[in-house]
Amino acid sequence: MNPTISAGQTVYKGKVFDIRVDEIREGDARYKREIVVHKGSAVILPVFDDGTVALVRQYRHAAGKYLLELCAGTLEEGEDPLTGAIRELEEEIGVTAKSVEQLCEFYVSPGFLTEKMHLFLATELTDTNQQLEADEILMIERHSFPALLEMIKTGEIEDAKTIVGVTIAATKF
């Protein structure tokens, strides 16, 4: 028997996410879950001709520190993930790509969050200009796949989307 939602109420509406409380019935069991509702994100891993990958280092308040990450962003309402990934690549890294392919999709934390990330690989890059938003304060760093894999092993890279992206993409290079 599949669970059914007997009631759901939005208790918070925000810029990036909403919070909903659902009452769920699964057989004889009834329980509540608080759900963070998010539109999803596009993540893109740009590989330059020299084999290096561009990442961004930025302050993440929830973590309380600067993290090294692949560029990513929240999808606009109804936006195609590929379109979002291409937009984020130019906004944050300042490049466009002749070739973009999807590597995978994954849920960030499905116990309480609806966000699904769509991960893309970008190659055949051309420099343009960054188009950062006012609250995007970041530094671009370029590293090789061997260096990135080592940074994952040593804990220098702690961001899940970056760990997933680098690990998958490294098998292609």
Contacts in CASP RR format, 6 or more apart in sequence:
PFRMAT RR
TARGET T0000
AUTHOR 0000-0000-0000
METHOD contacts of the structure
MODEL  1
MNPTISAGQTVYKGKVFDIRVDEIREGDARYKREIVVHKGSAVILPVFDD
GTVALVRQYRHAAGKYLLELCAGTLEEGEDPLTGAIRELEEEIGVTAKSV
EQLCEFYVSPGFLTEKMHLFLATELTDTNQQLEADEILMIERHSFPALLE
MIKTGEIEDAKTIVGVTIAATKF
1 26 0 8 1.000
1 27 0 8 1.000
3 24 0 8 1.000
3 25 0 8 1.000
3 26 0 8 1.000
3 27 0 8 1.000
4 24 0 8 1.000
4 25 0 8 1.000
4 26 0 8 1.000
5 22 0 8 1.000
5 23 0 8 1.000
5 24 0 8 1.000
5 25 0 8 1.000
6 23 0 8 1.000
6 24 0 8 1.000
6 25 0 8 1.000
6 30 0 8 1.000
7 22 0 8 1.000
7 23 0 8 1.000
8 20 0 8 1.000
8 21 0 8 1.000
8 22 0 8 1.000
8 23 0 8 1.000
9 20 0 8 1.000
9 21 0 8 1.000
10 18 0 8 1.000
10 19 0 8 1.000
10 20 0 8 1.000
10 37 0 8 1.000
11 19 0 8 1.000
11 20 0 8 1.000
11 21 0 8 1.000
12 18 0 8 1.000
12 19 0 8 1.000
16 38 0 8 1.000
16 74 0 8 1.000
17 36 0 8 1.000
17 37 0 8 1.000
17 38 0 8 1.000
17 115 0 8 1.000
18 36 0 8 1.000
18 37 0 8 1.000
19 34 0 8 1.000
19 35 0 8 1.000
19 36 0 8 1.000
19 37 0 8 1.000
20 34 0 8 1.000
20 35 0 8 1.000
20 37 0 8 1.000
21 32 0 8 1.000
21 33 0 8 1.000
21 34 0 8 1.000
21 35 0 8 1.000
22 32 0 8 1.000
22 33 0 8 1.000
22 35 0 8 1.000
23 30 0 8 1.000
23 31 0 8 1.000
23 32 0 8 1.000
24 30 0 8 1.000
24 31 0 8 1.000
24 32 0 8 1.000
24 33 0 8 1.000
33 111 0 8 1.000
33 112 0 8 1.000
34 112 0 8 1.000
35 112 0 8 1.000
35 113 0 8 1.000
35 114 0 8 1.000
36 112 0 8 1.000
36 113 0 8 1.000
36 114 0 8 1.000
36 115 0 8 1.000
37 114 0 8 1.000
38 74 0 8 1.000
38 113 0 8 1.000
38 114 0 8 1.000
38 115 0 8 1.000
39 74 0 8 1.000
39 75 0 8 1.000
39 76 0 8 1.000
39 77 0 8 1.000
39 78 0 8 1.000
39 79 0 8 1.000
39 115 0 8 1.000
40 74 0 8 1.000
40 75 0 8 1.000
40 81 0 8 1.000
40 114 0 8 1.000
40 115 0 8 1.000
40 116 0 8 1.000
40 117 0 8 1.000
40 118 0 8 1.000
41 72 0 8 1.000
41 73 0 8 1.000
41 74 0 8 1.000
41 75 0 8 1.000
41 108 0 8 1.000
41 115 0 8 1.000
41 116 0 8 1.000
41 117 0 8 1.000
41 118 0 8 1.000
41 161 0 8 1.000
42 72 0 8 1.000
42 73 0 8 1.000
42 75 0 8 1.000
42 81 0 8 1.000
42 82 0 8 1.000
42 83 0 8 1.000
42 84 0 8 1.000
42 85 0 8 1.000
42 87 0 8 1.000
42 88 0 8 1.000
42 117 0 8 1.000
42 118 0 8 1.000
42 120 0 8 1.000
43 70 0 8 1.000
43 71 0 8 1.000
43 72 0 8 1.000
43 73 0 8 1.000
43 85 0 8 1.000
43 88 0 8 1.000
43 117 0 8 1.000
43 118 0 8 1.000
43 119 0 8 1.000
43 120 0 8 1.000
43 161 0 8 1.000
43 165 0 8 1.000
44 70 0 8 1.000
44 71 0 8 1.000
44 72 0 8 1.000
44 85 0 8 1.000
44 86 0 8 1.000
44 88 0 8 1.000
44 89 0 8 1.000
44 100 0 8 1.000
44 119 0 8 1.000
44 120 0 8 1.000
44 121 0 8 1.000
44 122 0 8 1.000
45 53 0 8 1.000
45 70 0 8 1.000
45 103 0 8 1.000
45 119 0 8 1.000
45 120 0 8 1.000
45 121 0 8 1.000
45 122 0 8 1.000
45 165 0 8 1.000
45 166 0 8 1.000
45 169 0 8 1.000
46 53 0 8 1.000
46 54 0 8 1.000
46 71 0 8 1.000
46 89 0 8 1.000
46 93 0 8 1.000
46 95 0 8 1.000
46 97 0 8 1.000
46 122 0 8 1.000
46 123 0 8 1.000
46 125 0 8 1.000
47 53 0 8 1.000
47 121 0 8 1.000
47 122 0 8 1.000
47 123 0 8 1.000
47 125 0 8 1.000
47 169 0 8 1.000
47 173 0 8 1.000
48 54 0 8 1.000
48 125 0 8 1.000
48 142 0 8 1.000
49 125 0 8 1.000
51 144 0 8 1.000
51 145 0 8 1.000
51 173 0 8 1.000
52 142 0 8 1.000
52 143 0 8 1.000
52 144 0 8 1.000
53 70 0 8 1.000
53 142 0 8 1.000
53 143 0 8 1.000
53 144 0 8 1.000
53 145 0 8 1.000
53 148 0 8 1.000
53 166 0 8 1.000
53 169 0 8 1.000
54 71 0 8 1.000
54 93 0 8 1.000
54 95 0 8 1.000
54 140 0 8 1.000
54 141 0 8 1.000
54 142 0 8 1.000
55 68 0 8 1.000
55 69 0 8 1.000
55 70 0 8 1.000
55 71 0 8 1.000
55 140 0 8 1.000
55 141 0 8 1.000
55 142 0 8 1.000
55 143 0 8 1.000
55 148 0 8 1.000
55 162 0 8 1.000
56 68 0 8 1.000
56 69 0 8 1.000
56 70 0 8 1.000
56 71 0 8 1.000
56 92 0 8 1.000
56 93 0 8 1.000
56 138 0 8 1.000
56 139 0 8 1.000
56 140 0 8 1.000
56 141 0 8 1.000
57 66 0 8 1.000
57 67 0 8 1.000
57 68 0 8 1.000
57 69 0 8 1.000
57 138 0 8 1.000
57 139 0 8 1.000
57 140 0 8 1.000
57 141 0 8 1.000
58 66 0 8 1.000
58 67 0 8 1.000
58 69 0 8 1.000
58 136 0 8 1.000
58 137 0 8 1.000
58 138 0 8 1.000
58 139 0 8 1.000
59 65 0 8 1.000
59 66 0 8 1.000
59 137 0 8 1.000
60 66 0 8 1.000
60 67 0 8 1.000
63 158 0 8 1.000
67 157 0 8 1.000
67 158 0 8 1.000
67 159 0 8 1.000
68 141 0 8 1.000
68 151 0 8 1.000
68 156 0 8 1.000
68 157 0 8 1.000
68 159 0 8 1.000
68 162 0 8 1.000
69 159 0 8 1.000
69 161 0 8 1.000
69 162 0 8 1.000
70 159 0 8 1.000
70 161 0 8 1.000
70 162 0 8 1.000
70 165 0 8 1.000
70 166 0 8 1.000
71 88 0 8 1.000
71 89 0 8 1.000
71 91 0 8 1.000
71 92 0 8 1.000
71 93 0 8 1.000
72 88 0 8 1.000
72 117 0 8 1.000
72 161 0 8 1.000
73 84 0 8 1.000
73 88 0 8 1.000
75 81 0 8 1.000
75 84 0 8 1.000
76 84 0 8 1.000
81 102 0 8 1.000
81 105 0 8 1.000
81 118 0 8 1.000
81 120 0 8 1.000
82 100 0 8 1.000
82 102 0 8 1.000
82 118 0 8 1.000
82 120 0 8 1.000
85 100 0 8 1.000
85 118 0 8 1.000
85 120 0 8 1.000
85 122 0 8 1.000
86 96 0 8 1.000
86 97 0 8 1.000
86 100 0 8 1.000
89 95 0 8 1.000
89 96 0 8 1.000
89 97 0 8 1.000
89 122 0 8 1.000
90 96 0 8 1.000
90 128 0 8 1.000
90 130 0 8 1.000
90 131 0 8 1.000
91 130 0 8 1.000
91 131 0 8 1.000
91 132 0 8 1.000
91 133 0 8 1.000
91 136 0 8 1.000
92 130 0 8 1.000
92 132 0 8 1.000
92 136 0 8 1.000
92 138 0 8 1.000
92 140 0 8 1.000
93 130 0 8 1.000
93 140 0 8 1.000
94 127 0 8 1.000
94 128 0 8 1.000
94 129 0 8 1.000
94 130 0 8 1.000
94 131 0 8 1.000
95 122 0 8 1.000
95 125 0 8 1.000
95 126 0 8 1.000
95 127 0 8 1.000
95 128 0 8 1.000
96 125 0 8 1.000
96 126 0 8 1.000
96 128 0 8 1.000
97 122 0 8 1.000
97 123 0 8 1.000
97 124 0 8 1.000
97 125 0 8 1.000
97 126 0 8 1.000
98 123 0 8 1.000
98 124 0 8 1.000
98 125 0 8 1.000
98 126 0 8 1.000
99 122 0 8 1.000
99 123 0 8 1.000
99 124 0 8 1.000
100 120 0 8 1.000
100 121 0 8 1.000
100 122 0 8 1.000
100 123 0 8 1.000
101 120 0 8 1.000
101 121 0 8 1.000
102 118 0 8 1.000
102 119 0 8 1.000
102 120 0 8 1.000
102 121 0 8 1.000
103 119 0 8 1.000
103 120 0 8 1.000
103 121 0 8 1.000
103 165 0 8 1.000
103 168 0 8 1.000
103 169 0 8 1.000
104 119 0 8 1.000
104 164 0 8 1.000
104 165 0 8 1.000
104 168 0 8 1.000
105 116 0 8 1.000
105 117 0 8 1.000
105 118 0 8 1.000
105 119 0 8 1.000
106 116 0 8 1.000
106 117 0 8 1.000
106 119 0 8 1.000
106 164 0 8 1.000
107 113 0 8 1.000
107 114 0 8 1.000
107 115 0 8 1.000
107 116 0 8 1.000
107 117 0 8 1.000
108 115 0 8 1.000
108 116 0 8 1.000
108 117 0 8 1.000
108 160 0 8 1.000
108 161 0 8 1.000
109 115 0 8 1.000
117 161 0 8 1.000
119 161 0 8 1.000
119 164 0 8 1.000
119 165 0 8 1.000
119 168 0 8 1.000
121 169 0 8 1.000
121 172 0 8 1.000
132 138 0 8 1.000
143 151 0 8 1.000
145 166 0 8 1.000
145 169 0 8 1.000
145 170 0 8 1.000
145 173 0 8 1.000
148 157 0 8 1.000
148 166 0 8 1.000
148 170 0 8 1.000
149 166 0 8 1.000
149 167 0 8 1.000
149 170 0 8 1.000
151 157 0 8 1.000
152 163 0 8 1.000
152 166 0 8 1.000
152 167 0 8 1.000
157 163 0 8 1.000
157 166 0 8 1.000
END
